[in-house]
Amino acid sequence: MDKDRVAGSAKEIKGAVKIGVGKAVGDEKLVAEGHADKAEGKIQNAIGGLKDTIRDAAKGK
């Protein structure tokens, strides 16, 4: 598993937590930051998946 997948998943979780806390306390800025973190995490996770696919293809899996 590529390190980008791990970091991306962590960012997605961080974003989800920010969204939840932001909604609970009524902080729209925190909610927006959470959505941004979550989107960034999804992209990073996808890049990691692509790297894994390329690495596996190069190894002949």
C-alpha positions in Angstrom: 0.0 0.0 0.0 1.4 3.4 -1.0 2.0 6.0 1.7 -0.3 8.4 -0.2 -3.2 6.1 0.4 -2.6 6.1 4.1 -2.1 9.9 4.3 -5.1 10.4 2.1 -7.3 8.3 4.3 -6.1 10.1 7.4 -7.0 13.5 5.7 -10.5 12.2 4.9 -11.0 11.2 8.5 -9.7 14.5 9.7 -12.0 16.3 7.3 -15.0 14.3 8.5 -14.2 15.1 12.1 -13.9 18.8 11.3 -17.2 18.8 9.5 -18.9 17.1 12.5 -17.4 19.4 15.1 -18.1 22.5 12.9 -21.7 21.5 12.5 -22.0 20.8 16.2 -20.7 24.2 17.2 -22.1 26.2 14.3 -18.7 27.1 12.8 -19.2 27.3 9.0 -15.5 28.0 8.5 -14.6 24.7 10.2 -17.2 22.9 8.1 -15.7 24.3 4.9 -12.2 23.4 6.0 -13.4 19.9 6.7 -14.9 19.6 3.2 -11.6 20.8 1.7 -9.6 18.3 3.8 -11.9 15.5 2.9 -11.6 16.3 -0.9 -7.8 16.6 -0.7 -7.7 13.3 1.1 -9.8 11.6 -1.6 -7.5 12.9 -4.3 -4.4 11.8 -2.4 -5.9 8.4 -1.8 -6.7 8.0 -5.5 -3.1 9.0 -6.4 -1.8 6.3 -4.1 -4.1 3.8 -5.6 -2.8 4.6 -9.1 0.8 4.3 -7.8 -0.1 0.8 -6.4 -1.7 -0.2 -9.7 1.4 0.9 -11.7 3.7 -0.8 -9.2 1.7 -4.0 -9.4 1.6 -4.0 -13.2 5.4 -3.5 -13.3 5.8 -6.5 -11.0 3.5 -8.6 -13.3 0.7 -9.1 -10.7 
